[in-house]
């Protein structure tokens, strides 16, 4: 596969990235960890209608032709079933059509970058509906980040139990959905303002750059959405069939 041609990867590579894991549609072009152009728009669930048009706009604003892009990065979940399918399928098509490497970036890992250099335990949470959140937690010290709570889908109470006794900074649209429950479970928690809730494609691109430089195999065929749970339709079908 021609996607291997960039290995070992150059830290100054141009990365086209996207995040469609939530109702926010974000596309960015980054070079050497710097944002050349980025779009962040709350679009509901209309990713399929706007994603490629947004790519065209962002590339134009960045002054970068698609032919100059060195690698692609896509937020792979957890998140919205439809949004993840649209994003991953579109980026895989671009990667395979252009012979480009593709990195599937964990959504919560990228989101943990959005607030910038917040020291201590940071916990991004996304509204997973059905009374639950998608959550993870990272210990951040001196610019180094270690995941201490693996990606999960659970109630706020379950997440809080795993974080009990620690000073936590939490952010993401799960805060909007479950603010009162969060405050009840984690007294003294630091909740970041809504400015830091939206997933950002630039964060996906930065995460992908680190993954590539660390030796990530960027095979487009291997990138798959990560849902963490079955869709409502699948659950309903299993209940109806008793399987």
N, C-alpha and C positions, 0 to 999 in steps of 0.2 A: 504494500500500500504506500502511496506517495506521501501520506501524512507523516511518515517517519523521517522525511528529509531534513527536518529542522533539528533533530536531536544531534548533539546536546543543544538545548534551547538557549537562545540569546536573550538576556534580560531586557534588551531594548526592543523586543518584538512588538508588533502592533496586534492587539487582541480585540476582536469584536465579541461583545458579551451581551447576554440578555437574561432577564428574570421575569418569568410569567407565572410564578408559583402562587400568586395571590391576585386580588383585583387590580393590583398595580402593574402596569406594563412599563418596563424599563429596558432600554437598549443603550449601550455605551461603546465608545471606541477609546481604548487606552494604549499608551505607549510608555514603556519603562515605568509603569505604575502611576503615570500621570493621566488625568482625564483630558482627552482632546475634545470630546463632545458627549453629551448624555441627555436622554429623554426619560422623564419620570412622570407618568400620567396614570391617574386612577381611571380605569376604563371599564369597570365591572368585569364581565367575562367575555369581552369582545376581542381577545387576543388574536384570534384567527383573522379577523377583518383588518387589523391595524399593524400587525407585527412587521411584515415585509415593507410596508410604506414607511414605518418608523426607521427601519434599517436604512432605507434610501436617504431619508432626511438626516439621520445622524452621520452617515458617511459624508454627505455633502457638507454639513456643518463642520466636520472635522477636517475637510479638505483631503480625504483619503479615498482612493478608489478601492473597490472590493478586491481588485487584483493585488493590492499592496498589503492586504491583511495576511498576517503570518499564522494566526491561530484563532480558534473559536472557543467560547466558553458559555455554558448554559447552566442555569440553576436547575437542579434535577429533583428537588424535593427534600423534605415533604412539603405538601401544599395542595392546592386545588387539582383534582383529577384532570379536568378539562384543560386548565392552564398549563400544567406540566406536560400533558400530551402534545399540545400545540407547540410549545417552546422546544421540546426535545426533538419532535419530528421535523420542525422547520430547520433547526440548527444541524441535525444529521443530514438533511438534504443538501444544505449549503456545504457541509464538510465533505461529503462524498462527491458532490458535483465539482468541487474546486480542489479536491485532493488536499484538504487542510486537516491538521490535528484538531480534535475536539475534546475538551475537558468537561466532564459532568461534575459540577460543583455542588456540594451539599448546601441547600438553601439557608439553613440556620448558621452554618459556618460563615457564609458570606454576610448574613445579617449581623453577625456579632462584630463585624468590622465597622458598621455604619456610624456608631457613636464616636469613633476615633479612640484616642488613648485613654480609655477608662480603666483604671487599675482595680484589681480585686476580682470578685466573682460576677460575671455578666451572664444574664439569662435571657436570650431572645425567645419570645413566645408568639406564635401565630394562632389565630382563631381557627380551630379544627371543626367547629360546629358540634352539635350533639353534646354540649356541655364540657368539651375537652379542648386542649391546646396541643399544638406541636411545640415541643420545647427541647432545649439543650442548654448546657451551662459550660462556661469556659473560665478558667483561672488565668488572669492576665497580670503579669508582673514584669516590669522593665522591658516592655515591648514583646515579651514572649507569651504565647497563648497555649494552654493545655486544656483539652476537653475533659471535663470531670463528670459530666452527665451526658451519656449518649443520647442521640436523637430519639425522641419518644413521642407517642401520642397518649395523653393521659389527662385526668382531671387536674385542675389547679391544686387541689388538696394533695394529690399524689406527688406532684412535682415539688410542692412546698415541703413535704415530709423528707424528701431527698436533700433539700437545701437547708433544713432546720439548723439553727445555731450559727449561721454564717451571714455575713453582710453581703447582700445581693443587690445588684443593679439590674432591673428588668425593663424590657421595652418590646415593642411590637404591637400589632393590632389585637393580640390576645388581651392586652391591658384594657382596651376599650370594652371588650366583651365581658371581662370578668374582674373589673377593678375592685369591686367590693369584696369579692371572695379572696382576691390576692391580699388585700389589706388585712382581712381577718386571719388569714393563714400565716402571713409573714409580717408581723408588726415591725415597723422600722425599715421596711424595704424602701429602696430608692427607685422610684418610677420615673423614667425619662419622659420628657414631653413628646408630643406627637411628631415633632420635627424628625425624630429618630426612629419612627416606626416603619417607614416604607422601605421595602427591599430596593436595593440599588444595583443596577447592572455593573456600575464601576467597581463595586465591592466584589461582585462575581469575577470580574476580570482580574482584580488584584489577587484574589484567592487562587484563581487558575494559574497566574504567573508563578506564585510560590509552589504550587503543586507541580508544575512543569519543571521548574528548577530543581525540585526535590526528586525528580525521576519518575513522575506520573506517566503511565503509558496512555497516550491520548488517542485511543482507537475509537473512531466514531461508532463502529458497530457495537462496541461494548457499553455505550452510554444508554442507560435505561432510567425512566422515571422511578423515584422512590416514594411510595405512597404511605407506607407504615400501617395502613389498614385497608380493608376492602371497601369498595364503593357502596353507597346505599343500595344501588340496584343489585349488586352481588349479594349483599346481606339479605335483601328482601327475597331474592330468588332462593337462597339457601333456606330461609325460614319457610318458604312455600313448599319446597321439596323435601324438607326435613333432613337435608344433607349437611 
